[in-house]
Amino acid sequence: ANLCISCHQSRPLDMPDVTAPTDSIDVTSSRFGPHHGPQGPLFAGTSGYEVGSGYTNSSHTNMLDNSCVECHMAEAYGIQAGGHVMSMTYEYHGSDAVWQAGCSDCHTDEAALETKIEATKLEIETLLDSLGVLLKAEGIMSSSGSAVPGTYTNELAGAMFNFKFIEEDRSGGIHNYKYAKKLL
């Protein structure tokens, strides 16, 4: 897992200062926010723009001994998922299905797990959509979802940072649902 996390970092160029929310920060690039692979920090429950308290981690963070490897490299499903392919989904009759081999030790009911995955992803996607609407209304996010260069409060830039942090993780909250939800 350390090998995975060494690359899957957020690598933010400029992090808004949470201790001075009304101070300003210059957003100088449309690529403001975390790098495209922030799975490691999200999984660990770190590196988001945290306002207030009450941040907790999902059980995935605390219960998996070898984090990434336990799920992404679980028993292979041919050459479509798991194993060295590392994919968590595979094509099944024309649609994507979740490969649950790495989940079955804790989640014994496949149907219940599928329902939980869909509900989690829907909730995080709904929160992302709502935050995106607000960020666009504030002028910090373009219609394409990129940052709009300019000077913004740390708080507004922090909200944009969190949007990108969760969006770029691409797990729909599965990596650390509680932390992702609280950030959004």
Legacy VTK file of the C-alpha trace (Angstrom):
# vtk DataFile Version 3.0
C-alpha trace
ASCII
DATASET POLYDATA
POINTS 184 float
0.000 0.000 0.000
2.904 2.387 0.646
3.953 1.941 -2.969
0.448 2.934 -4.142
0.213 5.907 -1.800
3.646 7.212 -2.798
2.112 8.255 -6.131
-1.552 8.644 -5.235
-1.095 11.934 -3.368
-2.928 15.226 -3.717
0.232 17.352 -4.211
-1.509 20.721 -3.827
0.392 23.711 -5.173
-1.340 26.230 -2.924
-3.355 25.251 0.124
-5.756 27.839 1.533
-5.111 28.763 5.177
-7.866 27.331 7.347
-6.800 29.502 10.300
-7.532 32.689 8.322
-10.710 31.941 6.352
-11.417 35.563 5.360
-7.853 36.306 4.214
-7.293 35.995 0.500
-5.380 33.627 -1.735
-4.466 34.102 -5.358
-5.678 31.270 -7.542
-3.280 31.538 -10.465
-4.220 28.476 -12.503
-7.323 26.748 -13.797
-5.745 23.610 -12.307
-5.948 24.878 -8.730
-6.455 22.125 -6.180
-5.190 18.612 -5.617
-3.359 16.555 -8.197
-5.421 13.956 -10.070
-4.692 11.090 -7.678
-5.471 12.044 -4.059
-6.591 8.564 -3.018
-3.865 8.140 -0.358
-4.667 11.239 1.714
-8.424 10.739 1.339
-8.122 7.130 2.467
-6.057 8.275 5.482
-8.457 11.133 6.264
-5.913 13.915 5.845
-5.132 16.896 3.641
-8.613 18.305 3.061
-9.540 21.907 3.873
-11.042 21.153 7.303
-13.417 23.731 8.743
-14.401 23.174 12.355
-14.222 19.802 14.049
-15.910 16.427 13.898
-13.818 14.823 11.162
-13.764 11.041 11.425
-12.701 8.211 9.183
-14.682 5.338 7.750
-13.912 1.812 8.837
-11.866 1.194 5.665
-9.157 3.480 7.061
-8.885 1.607 10.353
-9.730 -2.002 9.517
-7.639 -2.770 6.441
-4.112 -3.902 7.258
-2.780 -3.337 3.745
-5.264 -0.721 2.545
-5.108 -0.451 -1.276
-3.838 -3.985 -1.817
-6.644 -5.713 0.112
-9.331 -4.408 -2.223
-7.651 -3.528 -5.498
-5.449 -6.630 -5.664
-7.859 -9.167 -4.206
-8.423 -12.452 -6.021
-8.366 -11.732 -9.752
-11.446 -11.863 -11.956
-9.653 -13.072 -15.062
-7.936 -10.107 -16.624
-10.750 -7.667 -15.841
-10.512 -6.884 -12.113
-8.496 -7.534 -8.968
-5.073 -9.150 -9.031
-2.463 -7.154 -10.906
-5.145 -5.400 -12.972
-6.141 -3.541 -9.767
-9.512 -2.488 -11.173
-12.521 -2.609 -8.871
-15.037 -2.919 -11.718
-15.484 -5.200 -14.685
-17.838 -5.335 -17.622
-20.800 -7.632 -17.065
-23.487 -7.912 -19.753
-22.814 -4.420 -21.065
-22.489 -2.549 -17.779
-19.903 -2.129 -15.039
-20.099 -4.385 -11.997
-18.109 -4.021 -8.775
-15.591 -6.776 -8.108
-16.288 -7.640 -4.467
-13.588 -10.241 -3.773
-11.689 -7.871 -1.479
-14.864 -6.857 0.334
-16.283 -10.262 1.259
-14.404 -10.687 4.555
-16.371 -7.795 6.066
-19.346 -7.463 3.726
-20.901 -10.919 3.554
-24.155 -9.943 1.800
-23.300 -9.103 -1.836
-26.662 -7.499 -2.579
-26.514 -5.320 0.538
-22.971 -4.262 -0.359
-24.000 -3.331 -3.899
-26.867 -1.238 -2.479
-24.491 0.440 -0.016
-21.970 1.249 -2.764
-24.664 2.761 -4.981
-26.131 4.813 -2.098
-22.703 6.077 -1.025
-21.756 7.114 -4.542
-25.127 8.788 -5.092
-24.861 10.784 -1.856
-21.304 11.961 -2.573
-22.202 12.799 -6.189
-25.225 14.797 -4.978
-23.026 16.720 -2.515
-20.443 17.363 -5.252
-23.151 18.602 -7.614
-24.583 20.933 -4.949
-21.160 22.326 -4.060
-20.346 22.722 -7.762
-23.444 24.869 -8.262
-22.413 27.094 -5.345
-18.805 27.382 -6.546
-19.961 28.352 -10.041
-22.310 30.961 -8.552
-19.364 32.414 -6.591
-17.295 32.593 -9.788
-14.404 30.398 -8.638
-15.469 27.457 -10.830
-16.038 27.576 -14.581
-18.860 25.763 -16.330
-16.359 23.021 -17.246
-15.418 22.480 -13.576
-11.998 24.142 -13.686
-10.899 26.849 -11.283
-11.218 30.436 -12.474
-7.999 32.335 -11.700
-8.498 35.274 -9.366
-8.275 36.364 -5.733
-10.646 34.608 -3.345
-11.081 34.139 0.377
-9.302 31.140 1.844
-12.715 29.744 2.760
-14.007 29.879 -0.831
-10.736 28.526 -2.234
-10.884 25.809 0.444
-14.343 24.783 -0.738
-12.993 24.573 -4.297
-10.022 22.563 -3.012
-12.343 20.076 -1.281
-14.502 19.761 -4.384
-11.455 18.848 -6.468
-10.074 16.603 -3.711
-13.201 14.435 -3.636
-13.890 14.613 -7.369
-10.336 13.622 -8.319
-10.356 10.675 -5.904
-12.929 9.048 -8.220
-14.125 6.505 -5.664
-17.428 8.264 -4.994
-16.627 8.292 -1.285
-15.808 4.586 -1.028
-12.211 5.213 0.056
-13.307 7.213 3.118
-16.994 8.068 3.104
-17.152 9.869 6.453
-14.222 12.166 5.699
-15.406 12.878 2.138
-18.927 13.700 3.291
-17.726 16.022 6.050
-15.397 17.881 3.662
-18.228 18.454 1.204
LINES 1 185
184 0 1 2 3 4 5 6 7 8 9 10 11 12 13 14 15 16 17 18 19 20 21 22 23 24 25 26 27 28 29 30 31 32 33 34 35 36 37 38 39 40 41 42 43 44 45 46 47 48 49 50 51 52 53 54 55 56 57 58 59 60 61 62 63 64 65 66 67 68 69 70 71 72 73 74 75 76 77 78 79 80 81 82 83 84 85 86 87 88 89 90 91 92 93 94 95 96 97 98 99 100 101 102 103 104 105 106 107 108 109 110 111 112 113 114 115 116 117 118 119 120 121 122 123 124 125 126 127 128 129 130 131 132 133 134 135 136 137 138 139 140 141 142 143 144 145 146 147 148 149 150 151 152 153 154 155 156 157 158 159 160 161 162 163 164 165 166 167 168 169 170 171 172 173 174 175 176 177 178 179 180 181 182 183
